[in-house]
Amino acid sequence: MFSLVAWLAFGLAASQLASAQQAGSFTQVGNTQVSAMMMFLGNEEKVYILDKTEGNAAQIDGHPAWGAVWDINTHSAQLMEVLTNTFCASGMHLPNGSYATFGGNGAIGPGGNIGSVVNSAGSGAYDATYQDYDGTKSIRILNPCTSSDNLASAQCQWFDNATVLAMQKQRWYSAAEALGDGTIALIGGFVNGGYINRNTPNTDPEYEGGAAEPTYEFYPSRGAATVMQFMITTSGLNSYAHTYLMPSGNMLIQANISTILWNPDTNTETALPNMPGSVARVYPASGAVAMLPLTPANNYTPTVLFCGGTDMPDEYWGNYSYPNYNTWTYPASTDCQRITPEPTDGSTPVYVQDDNMLEGRTMGQFIILPDGTLLVVNGGENGTAGYAQATGQTPSLGLMPYGESLAAGPVGTPAIYNPNMPAGSRWSNAGLGTTNIARLYHSSALLMPDASVMIAGSNPNIDVNLTTIYPTTYTAEIFYPPYFSASVRPTFSGAPQTLSYGGSYFDLTVPASAYTGSANAAAANTTVVLSRGGFTTHAMNMGQRHLQLDSTYAVNSDGSITLHVSQVPPNPNILTPGPALMFVVINGIPSNGTMIIIGNGQVGTQPTQDASVLPASSQNSNAQGSGSGNTTNSASGNSHTGTIIGAVIGAIAVIGILGALFGIFVARRRRAASRQHPAAAYAMRATRDGYGDGASRGGAMVDQARLSDSSAFVPLQQDNSSMAWNASAADLHGPYQDAYGRPSEGGDYDPYNPDGGVRHHSGEQRT
């Protein structure tokens, strides 16, 4: 049993955390122990974190750890054993609520060197110091558990044994996208490491001498891996291709400056327009990309938004070794484009210019909030993702002004994009705070069940480096969106454990205490949404979706509201089977989310039924909400998850519940007199009208692939600690200067332009 002192200490800690839940603010919440290169939400209380194999101080089983599970209630990390190198893997949900990660890099040791035991190709098979195995073909499976489970048991640990479960091909930086039957398409990637996926000159765009993997395959397998022409067309800039399943079962794929619709059953490609302005969005350009919310008003028709990245010319990119150009001096793009790949009116798909971002970002990341707005966090104003110890212009690490980072100018202030606002007014950062932690390469972000956003990671270094300008980062933060200014958070009950594709509607109950004012107005401004945060890595959230369920309402005489809610539309391609959070949103203020499972929990054709007809909405002019400023924020729908194979899902730990409730209650009382309502710029729409429309340095060419050679990332020799970034600076993003006092936005010598200016290009594919 906990002593009274322990209870009080826990309650005080929870109180301090809750008191920091100020709208628009960042709060540091603890140490993740491994740098969060990848994250996903396992259930309502656990976030799973993966790092690349590196020399973390945290040890497990006698070697550095690179896996952990984060407890949302206690803000603490517990280490997990991972056997293979997860460096730059991809990941995706499975229909039963489990997650899988795919691929990675060969085994490495200290300093990023090839592991002590090499295979026939010269890649690391195992390293005796870090004790990691080759991860390039690995498929790792995790069944999320809760604090009521034995987290040390095998059923709660990673299954990571490539001799039992593996892909056909080696894949590093591959894309992963779920299909309507729960199968996962795995597309492209490197065979082994480098900056971009090509040699120079690019005489073998298909295989790059064995370093590129132009095929796709499926998990579970549907047959032999097959070459995808798109991976050849986009040779060089096609790592972590952007993939979005469409209602037809075709898949939007975007890489380099090309866009296609791809049929995964027939391997046929339909060309769509090139990216306007030749702005690259895939890694390492790393633009912020997301599918806009799917709603009844837009008939669940997907539109994908692309923002940021870079229009850096082809010759600047270099090859596997490193860029030819000093990328940290090249401004990231502010450009945003949207495309509806399958217009329902029969028109031809076309990119449409959207509002520019408030500043250029590389490695910016979109998080779709429950109110239907898109938060962008993290990233830098200059450069690209990735790291190196030289460029075509800078011959050694000692001359690189930002250590190994190929980006500079961290953007510490997030921004919110509201797709409902008129063109020209969709972006705002009014009232949003600024973090003092640089979140650059290998940062991650994820929506939490309380509708906050967890942000972690950043490590533009080959191995752990705590003294360089942009160090290996273990501190996690929570960002509280503007709706945290609300004095009352909605609650609801009646959430089912699973949802089907079509079929009978279900009812949710919203109590009168969940809102204030007129019950009729609250009911008319209520939506039920499903939010899937996805698998986050490298400024992406693979599988992220936001879907609004159709609903009507009945206002009851006691002020409670009964919501009649449709099942998921009867097309699994719109929202593939697997886990999602259900939120009830009233006047733009979300409840806590309840984890549910969509579909039957199995890989295979999902049963569908016709959608049932919802009852007509009914009002009661005398009913009122009874919510007050002292209402706690912690209640949500019934807390339950779908059945998870190999795991027994239990209730949230009593200590965590009571401590959190106590802290949040105290926090609400402290802040009752100073609350502000969210700015109209990002309040959810009150009506149901939905959403609006090289070469090697010195120019010498290489004629063979780097293969598995890690010599592009030689052991760290100098970390430029004298250039350490002042993380306490209020303005994180400019102006920056390099080691020679030159401004970070242009101005250095351009070897490809005798006039010295930055040369832009128009329209060429980067090959």
ABEGO torsion letter per residue (X at the ends): XBBAAAAAAAAAAAAAAAAABBBGBBBBAEBAGBBBABBBBABAABBBBBBBBBBBABBBGGBBBABBBBBAAAGBBBBBBBABBABGBBBBBBAAGBBBBBEEBBBBBBGGBBBABBBAAGBBABBAAAGBBBAAABBBBBBBBBAABBAABAAABBBBBAAABBBABBBBGBBBBBBAAGBBBBBEEBABBEABBBBOBBABAAAGGGABBABBBBOBBAEBBBBBAAAAAABGBABGBBBBBBAAGBBBBBBEABBBBBBAAAGBBBBBBBBBGGBBABOAAGBBBBBBBBBAAAGGBBBBBBBEEBABBAAAAEBAAEBABBAAABBBBABBBBBBABBAAGBBBBBBBBBBBABBBBGBBBBBBAAGBBBBBEEBABEBBEBBABBAABABAAABAAEABABBGBBABBBBBBAABBBGAABBABGBBBBABBBBBGBBBBBBAAGBBBBBEEBBBABBBAABABBBBABBBBBBBAAAABABBBBBBGBBABBBBEEBBBBBBBBAAABBEBAAAAAAABBBBBBBAEBBBGGBBBGBBBBBBBBBBBBBAAGBBBBBBBBBBBBAAABBBEBBBBBBBBGGBBBBBBBBBBEAGBBEBBBBBBBBBBBBBBBBAABBBABBAABBAABBBBBBBBBBBGBBBBBBBAAAAAAAAAAAAAAAAAAAAABBBBBAAABBBABAAEBBXXBBBGGBBBABBAEABAAABBBBABAGAAABBBAABABAAOBBBBAAGBBABEGBBBAABAAGBBBBBBGBBBX
